[in-house]
Amino acid sequence: MPGLGRYLAAALAARFASEGMGMAVVLLALQRTGSAAHGAFVLTAWLAPHVLAAPLAGAAAARSRRPRLFHVGALAGFTTAVAVLALLLGRAPTPVVLVVAVLGGSCGPMVTGGLSSLVAGLVPAGPARDRAYGWDASTYNGAAVTAPAAVSLVAAFGSAGPAMALLATSGALAAALAATLPYANPDPGPAGGAPRPGLGSGLVALWRIRELRAVTSATTLAFVGIGALTTTSVLLAAALGSPGGGGVLMTAFALGALTGALTLGRITSVPPGRLARWAMAATGVALTAAAFTPSVALTAVAFAAAGVCDGPLLTATLRIRSEFAPERARTQVFTLGAGLKVTAASTGAALVGLGAGAPPWMLVLAIAALQLAAALLHTVVAARGPVRNAVAAGVPAATGPSAGSATTAAGPRIPGAPSASPDAAPRTARGSRSPQAPGVRERRVARGRG
C-alpha cells in the first residue's frame, strides 16, 4: 500500500484547515469588525459553493490528463483563499472578501470527497481497502476534534490572524504531501466511441444506482440534524445551567465519533449498508436519551455515545460509494455526495436558528428523529427493486479494470456470507447473462471499497 501513510497525512492536514475555518472566520471578523454576523456571511459564502462546485470538480478531476497537478492545484487554491481571507477580512470591501470566499469554497469538494476518491488507487480492493476507508474517515473526525481547539487556543494567546495563518500552513502542507502521492495513469478516454461521462454522470449514478441513492438520501437527511447540533448543544447546556457547556458537549460528540471510526468503522464483516443503518438508528437513540438527561455531565456521556454510533457512518458511506460508483464517474460521486452533506448541514444550522425559541430538549429530539428517519429512509430505498450496477443504470463504466478498481471472482467476499444480500451487487462475469437483467452485459463489481 505505497503512499497510504502520506495520503492520510495530507487528508488530515487538509481537513484540519477546512474544519478550523468556521471558528477562525467568525473570530477574525469579530476581532476586526466587532460583528460576528460579518463572519457568518463570509462563512456562508465559503460553504455555499460546495454542492454547486462538486459535480464540476469531480468531472474535471475525472477528465484531467495530469491528476497530480489537478489535485495539488485544488489544494493550493484552497490554501491561497484561506491566506488571502486572513489578510483581507475586515480590511477590504465586503464584496471582494465574499468573492475570495466563494472561490476558496469552490475547492472544498476536493478537500473532502475528492481526496477520498484517491484511496482506491492506493489500496487494492478487499478488506484492506475497507480498513483504509476507516482510517480516512478518522481524519475527518480527528480534524473536527483538533482544529476548533487549536484555533481557539491560538486566538486566546494571540489573535485570530495567526489562527488563520495556522490553517493556511496546514493547507500548504496538505498540498505538498499530495504532490508526493502515486496517481493512476490518466484516463485514455472511452473506447469504441462510447460517450465520455458528462457533468451530470455523478448525479445520474447517485439517482439510478440503488445503493448510492439510498446512502446519499439518508445521510443528507441525517446531516440536516447534525448541522443543527452545534447550536442546539449551546442552548441545551445553557438550559441545564452551564452556559459555556456547549463546547463540552460537542467535544464529547467529536471524540466519540473519532473512537467509533477507529473501532466500529473498521468492522469489515458487516455489509456497509447495514452498518450505515445501524449507525444512524443508534445515533438517534443516543440523542433521544440526551434530550432527557438532567445535567451537563450526563448529557456529555449521551453525546459521546451518539458520537461513537455516528463514527462508523462515514466509513460505511465511503465504502458504498467506492463499491458501487461507476469507475468513470467515481470522483463525481464522491465530491457530489460530500457537497450534498455540507449543504444539508448548513440548512440544519439555519433551521435551528429559526427555531431557537423552542425548548432545547425538543430541538435535540427533533435532531434524533431526523437520524431515525434517515435510517428508515435507507431501509426503504435500499429494499426497493433489484440491484442495478453501472451499466444497467445507464452510466458509462470503465471498459476494464484500472488502478482504481479490482475485479473479483463471483462469490461472497466474506467467508460464510451469502452470495447476495440487500447490500451486495450482483457479480457476474463479463459477457454473462445476469439473472436480474437478462440480455444486459455486466462487468464484475469491485468489492470491498468504501
N, C-alpha and C positions, 0 to 999 in steps of 0.2 A: 504494500500500500504506500508507494512513494508519494510524498507530498501531503499526506493527510494531516500530519502534525502542523506543517506550515499553513495549510488551509484553515485548520481550527484556530490558529493564532491570528490569521488575517480576519477570519469571520468574527472572532471575539473583539478585536480592535475596532473593526468597522461598526459592529453593533453597539459597542461601548459608546462610540461617538454619536450614533443615532439615538440611543436611549437617553443620553445626557442632554440632548437638545431641548427637550420640553422644559426642564427646570432651568437650564442655563439661559435660555432666551428670555424667560419671564423675569429672572433675577437681574439680568443685564438691562432689560427695559425699565424695570422698577428703579434701578440704581441711577440710570441716566436721564429718565424722563419723569420719574415719580409715578408712573402709571403702569400697573400690571396688565391693564387692558391692552395697551400698545403691544406688549409682548404676546398676548393672546392672539391678536390679529396677525402678527408675524408668524407665530406657530401654526395658525390655521393655513396661511399661505404656504408654509413648509409641508404640511401634511396633505393638503387638498390635491396636489398633482399625482399622488401615489396611484390611485385607481385609474386615472386617465393615462398616465405615462406607462403603466405596467405592460399593456399589450404592445406598445411601441418599442419599449426597451427589450421585451422578450423577442419580438420579431427581429429587431436589429441585431441582437446577440446571436440568434439562430442563423442569420444571413451573413454575419461578419466573416470575412476571409482571414482576419487576424484577431482571433478571440482574445489573445493575451492583451493586445492593445486596447480592445474594446472594454474589457473588464477593468483593467488598470485605469483607463481613461475615465470610466464612470466613477470609480472610487476617488480619483483625483479631482473630478468635477465636484463631487460631494464635499470633499475636504476643502477645496477652494471656496465654496459657498459658505462653509462654516467660518473660515478665516475672514472672509470679507464681511460677513454679518457681525463678527466680533469688532471689526473696525467701524462699520457704518451705522449700526443700530443706535438710535438716539442721537446721531450726529448728522446723517444725511437725510434728504427729504424722504418721507414715508413711502411714496411710490417706488423710489429707487430700491429701498430696503425690501419691499414686497416682491419686486421683480427678482432680486437676488434669491430670496427665499423660495420662490416658485421654481427657479432654475435648479437650485440645490435639491429641493424636494423631488424634482423630476428624476434625479439619480437614485432616489430612495429605493425603488423596487429592485435595483441591482445589489443593494446592500442586504436586502432580506432574501426574497425568493431567488434572485439572480445568482447570488453566491451559493445558495443551497443546491441549485441545479448542477453545480460543478462536481458534487460528491460522486455522482455516477461514473464520471471519468477517472476518479481516483481510487475507487474501491470496487472490486468485482462483485457481481450480483450474488446474493445469498445472505446468510446470517451476518457476515462481516459488514455488509453494507447496511443492514438494519441497525447494527450497533453503531456504525459511523453516523447514521442519522440521529441516533440517540445523543451522541456527543455533539453533533451540530445543533440540536435543539437546546442542549445545555449552554451553548454560547449565548443564545437569546436570554435565557433565564439568568445566567451569570452576569451579563451586561445589565439586565434590569435591576439586579441587586446592587452592583458596584457603581454604576455610572451616576445615579442620582446622589448616592452617598459621597462620592468623590467630588462632584460638582458643589455640593453643599459645603463640604469641608474646605475646599479651596476658596470658595466665595466668603466663608466665615473668617478665614485667616488672611485673606487678601481682598479680592473683589471678583465680580462676575466676569470681568475681562480675562484674567488669567484662567478662569474655569473654561471659557470658550476656547482659549488657546490650547488647553489640555485636550479638549475634544478634537481640535484640528490636528494636533500632533498624533493622536490615536488614529485618525483617519489617514494621515500620511503614512504611518506605519503599516496600516492595512494595505494601502496601495503598493508599498514597497514589497511586502510579503507576497501579494497577489502576482507581482511580476516574476516571482521565482517558481510559481506553480507549473506543473506539466499540464498542457492543454491538449485536447483531442485535435486531430487534423481538421482543417477547415472542411466544411460540408461541400462536396463537389457538385451538389445540386441534384434534382430529381432525375432519375434515369428514364429513358424511353418516352420522353415528352410528358411525363407526369407533372401535374401542376405543383408549383412551389407553394408551400404554406403561406397564406397571407396574414395580414394583421389580425384577422378575426379567427384564425385557426385555433388559438388557445381558448377563446371563448366558446367556439364550437365544440371543442373537446370537453370543456367543463360542463357543457349542457348535455351533450349526446352520450357521453360515456357515464354509465350509471354510477359507478363508484366515485368518480370525480364529482359528479353532480351532487351526490349525497354528502360527501365530506365538505364540499365547498359551501353548500347551502346551510348545513348545520353549523359549521364553525363561524360563518358570517353572522348567523343569528346569535350564537353564543357570545361573540365578541361585541355585540351591542351591549350586553350586560357587563362584560369585562371592562369595556371602556368607561362605564359608569361607576366602576368600583372605587376608583381613587377618591373622587368627590364624595361618594357615599360613605367611605370609611372615615373621612374627616367629620362628616355630620354625625355619624354613629358614635364616634369617640367623644365628641362634644356632648351628645345626649347622655352618655354614660358618665359624664363628669370629668373627662380628660380631654380638653380642647386640643392639646398637642399630640394626642394618641393616634391620630390618623396615619402618621408616618410609621408608627409601630405596627399597626395592622397590615399596611401594605408591604412592609419589610418582611413580616411573618409570611404573608402570601407568597412573596417572591422567593424567599428561602425555601418554602415548601415546594414551590414549582421546580426550583433547581434540584432539590432532593428527589422529587418524583421523576424528573427527566433522567437523572443519573441512575435510578434504581428501576422503577416500574417501566420507564421508557425503553429500557434495554431488553425487555422481555420479547423474544422473537418467536416464542411458541404460540402466541395468541395472534390471530389474524388482525391486521391493523384496523379494519373497520370495526370489529368487535371492541378492540381496545379504545378506539375513539368514543364509541357509545358509552362504554363503562366510565370513561374519564369524565364526560360531560354530565352523566347522571350522578356520579359520585360527588362532583363539584357542586351540583345543585343541592344535594342532600346536606353537604357540609355547610354551605352558605345558609340553608334554611335553619340549621342549628345555631349559626352565628347570629341570626336575627333575634333570637330569644335568650341569649346569654346575658347575665346581669352585671358583668364587669368587663373592663377592657382586657384584663389578663385572660379570662376565659374566651372572650371574643377573639383574641390573638391566637389562641390554641385552635379555635374553629377555622380561622383564616388560614393558619398553617396547614391544617388538614385539607382545606379546599385547594390550597396550592399544590400539595402532594398529589391530589387527584387530578388537577389540571395539567401537571407536568408532562405526563405521557401523551397528552393530546397532540402537541406539536410534532412529536416523534411519529405518531401514527399518521398524522396528516402528511408529513414528508414522505413516509413510506408509500402511502396510497398514490400520491402524485407521481412518484418515481415509477411505481409498478404499472400504472395504467395510462400515464401520459404518452401520447404518440411521440416517437423519437424526435421527429422534426418540429414538433410544437412543444417540446418539453420545457424549454426556458420560459415560453409564454405562459404555460400552465403555472409554473412556479411564481413568476412575477405577478400575474393577474390574481392568483389566489391570495398572495400576500397583500396586494393592494386592496382587495375587497375587505380583508380583515382590518386593515388600518382605517379604511373609510367607515366600516361598521363601528369600530371603537370610537372614532370621532363623533359619529352620530349618537352613540350612547352617552358620551360626555356632554353633548348638547342637550339631550333629553333630560338627563338628571339635573341640569341647570334649570330647566323649565319646571321640574317637579321638586325643587329643593325645599319647598314649603311643606311637603308631606313628612310624616313621621319617619325618621331614618330606618327603623326596623321594617317599615313597609317597602322602602326602596331596596333594602337587602333582599327581602322576599321576592320582589319583582325581578331582581338580578338572578336569584336562584331559580325562579320559574322559567326564565329565558334559557338557563342551562338545561333544565329538564325538558323544555320544549325542543331544544336543539337535539338532544338525544333521541327524542321521539321522532323528530323530523328525519334524522338519519336512518332510523329503523324503517320508517315508512318508505323513504325514497330508495334505500338500498334493497328493499324486498320486492320492488316493482319491476316486473319484466325480466327477460333473460339478460345475462351479462353481454355487454357489447364491447368489442375491442376496437382498436383504432380504425381498422379497415372497414368493419361493419358499421361504424359510426360515421363513415364518410370523411374521415380526417386523413390527410396524406401521411403515410408512415414511411419509415426507412425501408429501403429495399433489401437490407441485410443487417447483420449485427454490426455494431460500431463500438468505438472505445467507451461509449457511454452506456452500453447495454450488453446483456449476455443472453444468449438463447439457451434455454434449459430443456431437458427431455421431459416428455409428458409424465405426470405422476405427482404425488404430493411432495411439497418442498420440505415438510416437517415429518419425520418418521412417525408413522401411526396415524397421520392426519388423513381425512377423507380426500379423495381426489378432486372434489369440487365442493365449494361452500358459498354462502352468500357474500363472502369477502374475497373469493378467488375468481380469476378469469379462466375461461376455457383455454386449455393449452393443446393445440393441435399442430401437427407437423405442417410445414409449408406445403401447400398444394393439396392437403387432405380435405375431406368434406367434414364440416362441423355439424354436429347434430343439432345445434341451436339454430344454425342458419345454413341449410343445405345450399350447395352451389356457390357459396362465398369462399374465396380463398383467404385464409387467415395466416398470419405469422404467429409464431410462438411468442407468448408474452414473457417478458423478463420478470423473473420472480425475485422477491426479497428486497427490492429497493423501495425507499420511502414512499 
